Amino acid sequence: MRNRMGANRRRKIAEKHNAVRRKAGRAGRTAGVAALCCVAALSLVSALGFAGVKTAQRARLFQPRAVREVRVAGVRRLDSRQVAAAAGLALNVPVSAADMRAAAEKLAKEPWIETVKISRRLSGAVRISVSERKPVALVNLGSVRLMDRHGFLMTPESAADLALPLFSGLRDTLEDGMRRISRADLARVARFRAALHGAGGEWTKRLSQADFSQPGTVRVIMGPGRAVVRFNESDVGSRLAHLSLLLETVKKEYEPEPRTIDLCYGSVAYVQR
């Protein structure tokens, strides 16, 4: 009987030990999960804190600053200070509040400015990049003006400007508040200049004056001579080759140099002394 009761007791004791181990295991797992939760929470708090610091740094970095200076690039004839003043960008106002489009529109109305681009920096610097118009000829419109390839008119500013060929007989107009040669007359000038260029660069260099007052024809003076040569606008290029030979003949056989050469009659040239 003692042996049987001893076996039962050992079984009960073993059951108690197993129960204690199971309880300890559950407690350990619970503690592990709690520890992992604490670590995750600490990591999340750290990440949120780091993100907060970065956000604050970015906020300080991108905080709008005041316009501290206006820089101008690309000017040769114009004065950079006058360009900056014409843009109308006030200093010490937030960069984000500066109206760059309005400033560009103001500068686009300046006769000498062909293109303009304005950029801003968070440091407070504003950069104005311009390209100036390049005159190709003088135009007599009662007063002498410079003309660029688009027909826009500017005031001569140096002696070098007066060395350009002089065009007359053209009409001007106002377009967006700016003076320019009418589109119809500008097309005539463009075809004439293209014919000169196509016949050889020497003709472009020799051109002294061109008169477009008569529809369909153009009268020119080719330096260094003083003869007035009349062309049909439709065949300037082909007649320039004839003119080259004619000038050589005239130079040898005519003294003094003829006053007019008319090339408007097919292959015939009328020369007047």
C-alpha positions as a Python dict, from the first residue, in 0.01 Angstrom:
ca = {
    (1, 'M'): (0, 0, 0),
    (2, 'R'): (289, 231, 80),
    (3, 'N'): (440, 170, -263),
    (4, 'R'): (108, 255, -437),
    (5, 'M'): (65, 571, -231),
    (6, 'G'): (425, 665, -299),
    (7, 'A'): (368, 640, -671),
    (8, 'N'): (58, 858, -648),
    (9, 'R'): (243, 1118, -453),
    (10, 'R'): (528, 1124, -699),
    (11, 'R'): (276, 1170, -980),
    (12, 'K'): (112, 1461, -800),
    (13, 'I'): (446, 1621, -731),
    (14, 'A'): (543, 1580, -1097),
    (15, 'E'): (213, 1736, -1199),
    (16, 'K'): (276, 2033, -968),
    (17, 'H'): (626, 2077, -1112),
    (18, 'N'): (489, 2067, -1467),
    (19, 'A'): (224, 2320, -1375),
    (20, 'V'): (488, 2550, -1225),
    (21, 'R'): (705, 2520, -1538),
    (22, 'R'): (410, 2592, -1767),
    (23, 'K'): (321, 2897, -1560),
    (24, 'A'): (683, 3014, -1564),
    (25, 'G'): (693, 2964, -1941),
    (26, 'R'): (379, 3171, -1992),
    (27, 'A'): (518, 3441, -1766),
    (28, 'G'): (845, 3441, -1960),
    (29, 'R'): (669, 3472, -2293),
    (30, 'T'): (454, 3753, -2159),
    (31, 'A'): (762, 3934, -2030),
    (32, 'G'): (935, 3887, -2367),
    (33, 'V'): (642, 4030, -2555),
    (34, 'A'): (629, 4322, -2314),
    (35, 'A'): (1001, 4380, -2361),
    (36, 'L'): (963, 4373, -2740),
    (37, 'C'): (675, 4620, -2715),
    (38, 'C'): (888, 4850, -2502),
    (39, 'V'): (1174, 4835, -2754),
    (40, 'A'): (936, 4904, -3043),
    (41, 'A'): (780, 5194, -2855),
    (42, 'L'): (1123, 5341, -2780),
    (43, 'S'): (1225, 5301, -3143),
    (44, 'L'): (906, 5471, -3260),
    (45, 'V'): (957, 5758, -3018),
    (46, 'S'): (1318, 5797, -3138),
    (47, 'A'): (1209, 5791, -3502),
    (48, 'L'): (939, 6047, -3438),
    (49, 'G'): (1186, 6265, -3255),
    (50, 'F'): (1440, 6239, -3539),
    (51, 'A'): (1170, 6315, -3796),
    (52, 'G'): (1063, 6614, -3591),
    (53, 'V'): (1418, 6747, -3583),
    (54, 'K'): (1455, 6699, -3961),
    (55, 'T'): (1120, 6867, -4025),
    (56, 'A'): (1224, 7162, -3813),
    (57, 'Q'): (1555, 7183, -3998),
    (58, 'R'): (1379, 7173, -4335),
    (59, 'A'): (1132, 7435, -4217),
    (60, 'R'): (1421, 7663, -4125),
    (61, 'L'): (1597, 7585, -4454),
    (62, 'F'): (1293, 7659, -4672),
    (63, 'Q'): (1169, 7950, -4471),
    (64, 'P'): (1115, 8237, -4723),
    (65, 'R'): (1390, 8495, -4707),
    (66, 'A'): (1390, 8854, -4815),
    (67, 'V'): (1521, 8974, -5150),
    (68, 'R'): (1873, 9089, -5066),
    (69, 'E'): (2017, 9160, -5411),
    (70, 'V'): (1925, 9166, -5780),
    (71, 'R'): (2195, 9048, -6022),
    (72, 'V'): (2185, 9120, -6396),
    (73, 'A'): (2368, 8910, -6658),
    (74, 'G'): (2399, 8934, -7036),
    (75, 'V'): (2410, 9312, -7077),
    (76, 'R'): (2660, 9483, -7308),
    (77, 'R'): (2493, 9807, -7414),
    (78, 'L'): (2253, 9841, -7123),
    (79, 'D'): (2342, 9942, -6770),
    (80, 'S'): (2282, 9659, -6523),
    (81, 'R'): (2160, 9898, -6253),
    (82, 'Q'): (1903, 10047, -6489),
    (83, 'V'): (1784, 9699, -6587),
    (84, 'A'): (1745, 9603, -6220),
    (85, 'A'): (1553, 9924, -6152),
    (86, 'A'): (1327, 9871, -6456),
    (87, 'A'): (1234, 9525, -6327),
    (88, 'G'): (1075, 9688, -6023),
    (89, 'L'): (1180, 9419, -5775),
    (90, 'A'): (1190, 9573, -5429),
    (91, 'L'): (1452, 9467, -5176),
    (92, 'N'): (1370, 9333, -4830),
    (93, 'V'): (1043, 9170, -4934),
    (94, 'P'): (998, 8790, -4911),
    (95, 'V'): (1143, 8610, -5212),
    (96, 'S'): (822, 8410, -5244),
    (97, 'A'): (621, 8734, -5264),
    (98, 'A'): (832, 8889, -5542),
    (99, 'D'): (632, 8895, -5869),
    (100, 'M'): (881, 8756, -6120),
    (101, 'R'): (629, 8740, -6405),
    (102, 'A'): (540, 9107, -6373),
    (103, 'A'): (911, 9197, -6363),
    (104, 'A'): (978, 8995, -6681),
    (105, 'E'): (685, 9161, -6858),
    (106, 'K'): (820, 9505, -6771),
    (107, 'L'): (1166, 9422, -6905),
    (108, 'A'): (1022, 9266, -7223),
    (109, 'K'): (895, 9615, -7315),
    (110, 'E'): (1245, 9762, -7308),
    (111, 'P'): (1351, 9827, -7672),
    (112, 'W'): (1700, 9679, -7637),
    (113, 'I'): (1593, 9359, -7458),
    (114, 'E'): (1505, 9064, -7683),
    (115, 'T'): (1459, 8790, -7421),
    (116, 'V'): (1458, 8789, -7041),
    (117, 'K'): (1462, 8514, -6778),
    (118, 'I'): (1434, 8573, -6404),
    (119, 'S'): (1522, 8316, -6139),
    (120, 'R'): (1528, 8340, -5761),
    (121, 'R'): (1728, 8171, -5488),
    (122, 'L'): (1624, 8092, -5131),
    (123, 'S'): (1938, 8276, -5024),
    (124, 'G'): (1761, 8598, -5123),
    (125, 'A'): (1939, 8657, -5457),
    (126, 'V'): (1740, 8726, -5775),
    (127, 'R'): (1912, 8675, -6113),
    (128, 'I'): (1797, 8853, -6429),
    (129, 'S'): (1941, 8706, -6750),
    (130, 'V'): (1880, 8909, -7066),
    (131, 'S'): (1983, 8891, -7430),
    (132, 'E'): (2007, 9222, -7612),
    (133, 'R'): (1884, 9290, -7962),
    (134, 'K'): (2146, 9294, -8237),
    (135, 'P'): (2096, 9572, -8493),
    (136, 'V'): (2133, 9480, -8860),
    (137, 'A'): (2065, 9815, -9026),
    (138, 'L'): (1983, 10181, -8980),
    (139, 'V'): (1635, 10295, -9083),
    (140, 'N'): (1541, 10647, -9193),
    (141, 'L'): (1195, 10721, -9054),
    (142, 'G'): (1231, 11098, -9037),
    (143, 'S'): (1484, 11030, -8765),
    (144, 'V'): (1741, 10753, -8786),
    (145, 'R'): (1679, 10438, -8584),
    (146, 'L'): (1849, 10101, -8552),
    (147, 'M'): (1657, 9792, -8661),
    (148, 'D'): (1709, 9431, -8552),
    (149, 'R'): (1622, 9121, -8756),
    (150, 'H'): (1268, 9122, -8616),
    (151, 'G'): (1210, 9483, -8717),
    (152, 'F'): (1218, 9632, -8366),
    (153, 'L'): (1359, 9984, -8350),
    (154, 'M'): (1620, 10122, -8112),
    (155, 'T'): (1811, 10450, -8077),
    (156, 'P'): (2173, 10456, -8206),
    (157, 'E'): (2421, 10482, -7921),
    (158, 'S'): (2769, 10475, -8074),
    (159, 'A'): (2964, 10567, -8386),
    (160, 'A'): (2989, 10198, -8472),
    (161, 'D'): (2611, 10189, -8515),
    (162, 'L'): (2635, 10447, -8795),
    (163, 'A'): (2851, 10211, -9004),
    (164, 'L'): (2552, 9984, -9069),
    (165, 'P'): (2367, 10007, -9404),
    (166, 'L'): (2086, 10263, -9420),
    (167, 'F'): (1736, 10153, -9526),
    (168, 'S'): (1464, 10396, -9631),
    (169, 'G'): (1110, 10379, -9769),
    (170, 'L'): (988, 10152, -9488),
    (171, 'R'): (684, 10200, -9267),
    (172, 'D'): (677, 10149, -8893),
    (173, 'T'): (398, 10060, -8655),
    (174, 'L'): (329, 10016, -8282),
    (175, 'E'): (302, 9661, -8156),
    (176, 'D'): (253, 9592, -7784),
    (177, 'G'): (370, 9944, -7716),
    (178, 'M'): (695, 9904, -7911),
    (179, 'R'): (792, 10056, -8245),
    (180, 'R'): (881, 9816, -8520),
    (181, 'I'): (883, 9792, -8899),
    (182, 'S'): (551, 9674, -9043),
    (183, 'R'): (538, 9302, -9111),
    (184, 'A'): (488, 9351, -9486),
    (185, 'D'): (794, 9576, -9519),
    (186, 'L'): (997, 9353, -9289),
    (187, 'A'): (925, 9059, -9522),
    (188, 'R'): (1057, 9265, -9817),
    (189, 'V'): (1375, 9346, -9625),
    (190, 'A'): (1420, 8982, -9524),
    (191, 'R'): (1393, 8859, -9885),
    (192, 'F'): (1638, 9124, -10003),
    (193, 'R'): (1893, 9043, -9733),
    (194, 'A'): (1859, 8669, -9804),
    (195, 'A'): (1926, 8735, -10176),
    (196, 'L'): (2240, 8934, -10090),
    (197, 'H'): (2363, 8661, -9859),
    (198, 'G'): (2289, 8390, -10114),
    (199, 'A'): (2491, 8571, -10381),
    (200, 'G'): (2798, 8588, -10156),
    (201, 'G'): (2900, 8761, -9836),
    (202, 'E'): (3078, 9037, -10025),
    (203, 'W'): (2748, 9196, -10131),
    (204, 'T'): (2625, 9216, -9775),
    (205, 'K'): (2949, 9390, -9678),
    (206, 'R'): (2936, 9629, -9975),
    (207, 'L'): (2577, 9738, -9919),
    (208, 'S'): (2564, 10104, -9817),
    (209, 'Q'): (2202, 10207, -9872),
    (210, 'A'): (1874, 10048, -9983),
    (211, 'D'): (1554, 10230, -10076),
    (212, 'F'): (1224, 10036, -10062),
    (213, 'S'): (991, 10329, -10137),
    (214, 'Q'): (883, 10190, -10476),
    (215, 'P'): (668, 9873, -10463),
    (216, 'G'): (834, 9571, -10622),
    (217, 'T'): (1172, 9734, -10670),
    (218, 'V'): (1467, 9828, -10456),
    (219, 'R'): (1737, 10085, -10525),
    (220, 'V'): (2073, 10030, -10363),
    (221, 'I'): (2414, 10191, -10336),
    (222, 'M'): (2701, 9946, -10315),
    (223, 'G'): (3014, 10095, -10163),
    (224, 'P'): (3265, 10225, -10228),
    (225, 'G'): (3107, 10351, -10551),
    (226, 'R'): (2827, 10606, -10570),
    (227, 'A'): (2613, 10451, -10847),
    (228, 'V'): (2248, 10381, -10763),
    (229, 'V'): (2149, 10032, -10881),
    (230, 'R'): (1782, 9946, -10932),
    (231, 'F'): (1657, 9585, -10902),
    (232, 'N'): (1330, 9400, -10928),
    (233, 'E'): (1284, 9246, -10586),
    (234, 'S'): (1196, 8912, -10746),
    (235, 'D'): (1535, 8857, -10913),
    (236, 'V'): (1790, 9039, -10699),
    (237, 'G'): (1999, 8724, -10656),
    (238, 'S'): (2034, 8643, -11027),
    (239, 'R'): (2099, 9004, -11125),
    (240, 'L'): (2378, 9048, -10874),
    (241, 'A'): (2595, 8814, -11082),
    (242, 'H'): (2532, 9038, -11386),
    (243, 'L'): (2604, 9346, -11178),
    (244, 'S'): (2947, 9216, -11083),
    (245, 'L'): (3049, 9182, -11450),
    (246, 'L'): (2883, 9511, -11539),
    (247, 'L'): (3069, 9706, -11274),
    (248, 'E'): (3400, 9576, -11406),
    (249, 'T'): (3306, 9689, -11760),
    (250, 'V'): (3176, 10024, -11643),
    (251, 'K'): (3487, 10085, -11439),
    (252, 'K'): (3705, 10038, -11750),
    (253, 'E'): (3492, 10219, -12007),
    (254, 'Y'): (3309, 10494, -11821),
    (255, 'E'): (3466, 10800, -11671),
    (256, 'P'): (3326, 10935, -11446),
    (257, 'E'): (3140, 10651, -11277),
    (258, 'P'): (2773, 10627, -11386),
    (259, 'R'): (2504, 10773, -11163),
    (260, 'T'): (2243, 10497, -11211),
    (261, 'I'): (2231, 10137, -11331),
    (262, 'D'): (1885, 9996, -11398),
    (263, 'L'): (1860, 9615, -11395),
    (264, 'C'): (1481, 9589, -11405),
    (265, 'Y'): (1455, 9500, -11777),
    (266, 'G'): (1547, 9137, -11821),
    (267, 'S'): (1903, 9089, -11947),
    (268, 'V'): (1935, 9454, -12046),
    (269, 'A'): (2108, 9707, -11820),
    (270, 'Y'): (2044, 10081, -11861),
    (271, 'V'): (2338, 10288, -11748),
    (272, 'Q'): (2312, 10662, -11697),
    (273, 'R'): (2617, 10879, -11656),
}
